[in-house]
Amino acid sequence: MREAILLVVAVSAFAGFALRGIDGPVTEEDAAKDKPVAASNAGERDKAFAAWSAGETVLPRASNGHFYAEAAVNGSPVNFLVDTGASMIALTGEDAAAAGLSWSEGDVRIVAQGASGPVYGVPVRLERVMLGGYEAENVEAAIIPQGLDISLLGQSFLSTIEPVRIESDRMVLGG
């Protein structure tokens, strides 16, 4: 492992010299480029690496025009309708229970505003959501105990994948 890290450092250093050229002194501008990446940029770099390493996940369009995906929530399989307009994941009561989530009737409150009025549910954080090669932790969601026929895969997960695009009759996640 240590040898692999040293190799990466050596290749990076060589690439820096090759791109900059070794025929002159290092300028202040060159030195600034070689400073460590700030913590805020490191997160973006890690996110980009995760997307690259995960590859693409392709979802075909169903005959009803929607996209569906099977993902794992806290290790349990859940069939989702992909809803790019939903701000967060919405789980049916059945899917939430299968994922090990519990709630009481007293926990139910307004969690969103839908086209037909307020949506009642229980706000939760999911430990882990996995789809294809993508994994997100601590994902915002809501349990909708009544009135939801299928769980919805919303932006609280989809926004962790870049890019998400629709090409003809398929939705492409990542790549």
C-alpha positions as a Markdown table, in Angstrom:
| # | Residue | x | y | z |
|---|---|---|---|---|
| 1 | Met | 0.0 | 0.0 | 0.0 |
| 2 | Arg | 2.8 | 2.4 | 1.0 |
| 3 | Glu | 4.5 | 1.7 | -2.3 |
| 4 | Ala | 1.3 | 2.6 | -4.2 |
| 5 | Ile | 1.0 | 5.9 | -2.4 |
| 6 | Leu | 4.7 | 6.7 | -3.1 |
| 7 | Leu | 4.2 | 5.9 | -6.8 |
| 8 | Val | 1.2 | 8.2 | -7.0 |
| 9 | Val | 3.2 | 11.0 | -5.3 |
| 10 | Ala | 6.1 | 10.5 | -7.7 |
| 11 | Val | 3.9 | 10.4 | -10.8 |
| 12 | Ser | 2.1 | 13.5 | -9.6 |
| 13 | Ala | 5.4 | 15.4 | -9.1 |
| 14 | Phe | 6.7 | 14.3 | -12.4 |
| 15 | Ala | 3.5 | 15.3 | -14.2 |
| 16 | Gly | 3.7 | 18.7 | -12.5 |
| 17 | Phe | 7.3 | 19.3 | -13.8 |
| 18 | Ala | 6.3 | 18.0 | -17.2 |
| 19 | Leu | 3.4 | 20.3 | -17.5 |
| 20 | Arg | 5.2 | 23.3 | -16.2 |
| 21 | Gly | 8.5 | 22.6 | -17.9 |
| 22 | Ile | 11.8 | 22.3 | -16.1 |
| 23 | Asp | 13.7 | 24.9 | -18.2 |
| 24 | Gly | 13.3 | 27.7 | -15.7 |
| 25 | Pro | 12.8 | 28.5 | -12.0 |
| 26 | Val | 9.5 | 27.9 | -10.3 |
| 27 | Thr | 7.5 | 31.1 | -10.1 |
| 28 | Glu | 5.3 | 32.2 | -7.2 |
| 29 | Glu | 2.3 | 31.3 | -9.4 |
| 30 | Asp | 3.7 | 27.8 | -10.0 |
| 31 | Ala | 4.2 | 27.4 | -6.2 |
| 32 | Ala | 0.7 | 28.5 | -5.5 |
| 33 | Lys | -0.6 | 25.8 | -7.9 |
| 34 | Asp | 1.3 | 23.1 | -5.9 |
| 35 | Lys | -0.2 | 24.0 | -2.6 |
| 36 | Pro | -2.5 | 21.4 | -1.0 |
| 37 | Val | -6.1 | 21.6 | -2.0 |
| 38 | Ala | -8.4 | 23.4 | 0.5 |
| 39 | Ala | -10.7 | 21.2 | 2.5 |
| 40 | Ser | -13.8 | 22.5 | 0.6 |
| 41 | Asn | -12.2 | 21.5 | -2.7 |
| 42 | Ala | -11.1 | 18.2 | -1.4 |
| 43 | Gly | -14.8 | 17.2 | -0.9 |
| 44 | Glu | -15.6 | 18.0 | -4.4 |
| 45 | Arg | -12.6 | 16.1 | -5.7 |
| 46 | Asp | -13.6 | 13.1 | -3.6 |
| 47 | Lys | -17.2 | 13.3 | -5.0 |
| 48 | Ala | -15.9 | 13.4 | -8.5 |
| 49 | Phe | -13.6 | 10.4 | -7.9 |
| 50 | Ala | -16.5 | 8.5 | -6.4 |
| 51 | Ala | -18.6 | 9.2 | -9.5 |
| 52 | Trp | -15.8 | 8.2 | -11.8 |
| 53 | Ser | -15.0 | 5.0 | -10.0 |
| 54 | Ala | -18.7 | 4.0 | -9.8 |
| 55 | Gly | -19.2 | 4.2 | -13.6 |
| 56 | Glu | -22.6 | 4.5 | -15.1 |
| 57 | Thr | -25.9 | 3.2 | -13.9 |
| 58 | Val | -28.5 | 3.1 | -16.7 |
| 59 | Leu | -32.2 | 2.9 | -16.0 |
| 60 | Pro | -34.5 | 2.0 | -18.9 |
| 61 | Arg | -37.8 | 4.0 | -19.3 |
| 62 | Ala | -40.8 | 1.8 | -18.4 |
| 63 | Ser | -43.8 | 1.5 | -20.7 |
| 64 | Asn | -45.6 | 4.1 | -18.5 |
| 65 | Gly | -42.9 | 6.7 | -19.2 |
| 66 | His | -41.3 | 6.6 | -15.7 |
| 67 | Phe | -37.9 | 5.3 | -14.5 |
| 68 | Tyr | -37.7 | 2.7 | -11.8 |
| 69 | Ala | -34.7 | 1.6 | -9.8 |
| 70 | Glu | -33.9 | -1.0 | -7.2 |
| 71 | Ala | -31.7 | 0.4 | -4.5 |
| 72 | Ala | -30.7 | -0.7 | -1.0 |
| 73 | Val | -31.7 | 1.3 | 2.0 |
| 74 | Asn | -29.8 | 0.4 | 5.1 |
| 75 | Gly | -29.0 | -2.9 | 3.3 |
| 76 | Ser | -32.7 | -3.8 | 2.4 |
| 77 | Pro | -33.8 | -3.8 | -1.2 |
| 78 | Val | -36.4 | -1.1 | -2.1 |
| 79 | Asn | -38.1 | -0.6 | -5.5 |
| 80 | Phe | -38.2 | 3.1 | -6.3 |
| 81 | Leu | -39.9 | 5.4 | -8.8 |
| 82 | Val | -37.2 | 7.9 | -9.7 |
| 83 | Asp | -38.7 | 11.3 | -9.1 |
| 84 | Thr | -36.3 | 14.1 | -10.0 |
| 85 | Gly | -38.8 | 16.6 | -8.8 |
| 86 | Ala | -38.9 | 15.3 | -5.3 |
| 87 | Ser | -36.6 | 17.1 | -2.9 |
| 88 | Met | -36.0 | 13.9 | -0.8 |
| 89 | Ile | -36.5 | 10.2 | -0.7 |
| 90 | Ala | -40.0 | 9.2 | 0.3 |
| 91 | Leu | -40.4 | 5.7 | 1.7 |
| 92 | Thr | -43.7 | 3.8 | 2.0 |
| 93 | Gly | -44.4 | 2.5 | 5.5 |
| 94 | Glu | -43.7 | -1.1 | 4.3 |
| 95 | Asp | -40.4 | -0.2 | 2.8 |
| 96 | Ala | -39.4 | 1.8 | 5.8 |
| 97 | Ala | -40.2 | -1.1 | 8.1 |
| 98 | Ala | -38.2 | -3.5 | 5.9 |
| 99 | Ala | -35.2 | -1.1 | 6.2 |
| 100 | Gly | -35.4 | -1.3 | 10.0 |
| 101 | Leu | -37.1 | 2.1 | 10.5 |
| 102 | Ser | -39.8 | 2.6 | 13.1 |
| 103 | Trp | -42.2 | 5.4 | 14.0 |
| 104 | Ser | -45.3 | 6.0 | 15.9 |
| 105 | Glu | -48.5 | 7.8 | 14.8 |
| 106 | Gly | -47.5 | 10.7 | 17.1 |
| 107 | Asp | -44.4 | 11.2 | 14.9 |
| 108 | Val | -46.4 | 12.0 | 11.8 |
| 109 | Arg | -46.5 | 15.6 | 10.7 |
| 110 | Ile | -46.4 | 17.7 | 7.5 |
| 111 | Val | -43.1 | 16.9 | 5.7 |
| 112 | Ala | -43.8 | 18.4 | 2.3 |
| 113 | Gln | -46.2 | 20.2 | 0.1 |
| 114 | Gly | -47.5 | 18.2 | -2.9 |
| 115 | Ala | -49.7 | 19.2 | -5.8 |
| 116 | Ser | -52.8 | 18.1 | -4.0 |
| 117 | Gly | -51.8 | 19.6 | -0.6 |
| 118 | Pro | -49.7 | 18.8 | 2.4 |
| 119 | Val | -47.9 | 15.5 | 2.6 |
| 120 | Tyr | -47.9 | 13.8 | 6.0 |
| 121 | Gly | -45.0 | 11.7 | 7.1 |
| 122 | Val | -42.1 | 11.2 | 9.5 |
| 123 | Pro | -38.7 | 12.9 | 8.7 |
| 124 | Val | -35.8 | 10.5 | 9.0 |
| 125 | Arg | -32.1 | 10.2 | 8.0 |
| 126 | Leu | -31.2 | 7.0 | 6.2 |
| 127 | Glu | -27.8 | 5.5 | 7.3 |
| 128 | Arg | -27.0 | 4.3 | 3.8 |
| 129 | Val | -28.5 | 4.3 | 0.3 |
| 130 | Met | -26.9 | 2.3 | -2.5 |
| 131 | Leu | -27.8 | 2.2 | -6.2 |
| 132 | Gly | -25.5 | 0.6 | -8.8 |
| 133 | Gly | -22.0 | 1.8 | -7.8 |
| 134 | Tyr | -23.2 | 4.8 | -5.9 |
| 135 | Glu | -23.5 | 5.0 | -2.1 |
| 136 | Ala | -24.6 | 7.9 | 0.1 |
| 137 | Glu | -24.7 | 8.1 | 3.8 |
| 138 | Asn | -26.9 | 10.1 | 6.2 |
| 139 | Val | -29.5 | 10.8 | 3.5 |
| 140 | Glu | -32.6 | 13.0 | 4.2 |
| 141 | Ala | -35.9 | 11.1 | 3.7 |
| 142 | Ala | -39.4 | 10.8 | 4.9 |
| 143 | Ile | -41.6 | 7.9 | 5.8 |
| 144 | Ile | -45.0 | 8.2 | 4.3 |
| 145 | Pro | -47.1 | 5.7 | 6.2 |
| 146 | Gln | -50.3 | 6.1 | 4.2 |
| 147 | Gly | -51.1 | 7.1 | 0.6 |
| 148 | Leu | -47.9 | 6.3 | -1.2 |
| 149 | Asp | -48.0 | 3.3 | -3.5 |
| 150 | Ile | -44.3 | 3.1 | -4.3 |
| 151 | Ser | -41.2 | 4.7 | -2.6 |
| 152 | Leu | -39.8 | 7.7 | -4.4 |
| 153 | Leu | -36.1 | 8.3 | -5.1 |
| 154 | Gly | -35.6 | 12.0 | -4.8 |
| 155 | Gln | -32.9 | 14.7 | -4.9 |
| 156 | Ser | -31.5 | 13.9 | -1.4 |
| 157 | Phe | -29.9 | 10.9 | -3.1 |
| 158 | Leu | -29.8 | 11.9 | -6.8 |
| 159 | Ser | -27.9 | 15.1 | -6.0 |
| 160 | Thr | -25.0 | 13.0 | -4.8 |
| 161 | Ile | -24.6 | 11.6 | -8.4 |
| 162 | Glu | -23.2 | 13.7 | -11.2 |
| 163 | Pro | -24.4 | 13.9 | -13.8 |
| 164 | Val | -28.0 | 12.6 | -14.0 |
| 165 | Arg | -29.3 | 12.8 | -17.5 |
| 166 | Ile | -32.0 | 11.4 | -19.7 |
| 167 | Glu | -31.0 | 10.2 | -23.1 |
| 168 | Ser | -33.9 | 9.0 | -25.2 |
| 169 | Asp | -35.5 | 6.1 | -23.3 |
| 170 | Arg | -32.9 | 5.8 | -20.6 |
| 171 | Met | -31.8 | 7.7 | -17.5 |
| 172 | Val | -28.0 | 7.7 | -17.1 |
| 173 | Leu | -26.6 | 8.2 | -13.6 |
| 174 | Gly | -22.9 | 9.1 | -13.5 |
| 175 | Gly | -20.4 | 8.5 | -16.2 |
